[in-house]
Each structure stands twice: as structure tokens, then as C-alpha cells.
Amino acid sequence: MRLPSKETLTLLRMRYPAGTRVELIRMDDPQAPPVGTKGTVLGVDDVGSILVAWDNGSGLNVAFGEDVCRKVKG
């Protein structure tokens, strides 16, 4: 697992502040929410994972460099 630089962490935190709505594009985990699931960002941790409260109740993080989500409106 490669760790993001401090600059990358700052950029991630600026792009995904708490309250941002996201949609899952890809997550390589057997317990992942279905692609297209939407959720609300809780924050970004020190290894660059985006902490998300998914609308389906899942709490799996979007792992930096592995998983993909995108910002959505509302």
C-alpha cells in the first residue's frame, strides 16, 4: 500500500470535505456496496481513505489508490 504525500492529503481533504455527496465507481471488496451507491463523506483519514456513510448503511472506506468514487450534487 502506498501512502499519499502530505500535499495529496491536503488536496483530498479540500476536494472531499465532510458533507460532500459521492457515488461509488469501483471498490475491490466482496462486501462493497453496489457500484452506483451514493453516500456522504465523513472525512479523509491520514492514509488518504475517504470515509463515507453509504446510503445503504455500509461504512466501507474508499481506499486511496485502489477504489474510485466521484462527487455528485445533492
C-alpha positions in Angstrom: 0.0 0.0 0.0 1.5 3.3 -1.0 0.8 6.3 1.3 -0.1 9.7 -0.1 2.1 12.7 0.4 1.1 15.5 2.7 0.2 17.6 -0.3 -2.0 14.9 -1.7 -3.8 14.5 1.6 -4.4 18.3 1.7 -5.9 18.1 -1.8 -8.1 15.1 -1.0 -9.4 16.9 2.1 -10.1 20.0 0.1 -11.9 18.0 -2.7 -13.9 15.8 -0.3 -14.8 17.8 2.8 -17.3 16.4 5.3 -20.8 16.5 3.8 -19.8 16.0 0.2 -22.0 13.6 -1.7 -20.2 10.9 -3.7 -21.1 7.9 -5.9 -19.2 4.6 -5.9 -17.5 3.8 -9.2 -15.3 0.9 -8.2 -14.4 -0.9 -5.0 -12.5 -4.2 -4.9 -14.0 -5.8 -1.8 -16.5 -8.6 -1.6 -18.6 -6.6 0.9 -18.5 -3.4 -1.1 -21.7 -1.5 -1.8 -23.0 -1.9 -5.3 -21.5 0.3 -8.0 -23.6 3.5 -8.2 -24.4 3.6 -4.5 -24.3 7.1 -3.1 -23.1 8.3 0.2 -22.0 11.2 2.3 -18.3 11.9 3.1 -17.4 12.0 6.8 -13.8 13.0 6.2 -10.4 11.8 4.9 -8.1 9.9 7.2 -4.3 10.0 7.4 -3.7 7.3 4.8 -6.0 9.1 2.2 -9.1 6.9 2.6 -12.3 8.7 2.1 -14.6 7.9 5.0 -18.2 7.5 3.6 -21.6 6.8 5.2 -23.2 5.0 2.3 -26.9 5.4 1.8 -27.4 1.6 2.0 -25.9 1.5 5.5 -22.4 0.4 4.6 -19.4 2.1 6.2 -16.6 0.8 4.0 -14.0 3.5 3.2 -12.9 4.4 -0.3 -9.2 3.3 -0.2 -6.7 5.7 -1.7 -5.2 4.4 -4.9 -7.5 1.3 -5.0 -11.1 2.3 -5.0 -12.9 5.1 -7.0 -15.7 7.4 -6.2 -16.9 10.7 -7.8 -18.6 13.8 -6.4 -22.3 14.2 -7.1 -24.7 17.0 -6.5 -27.1 16.7 -3.5 
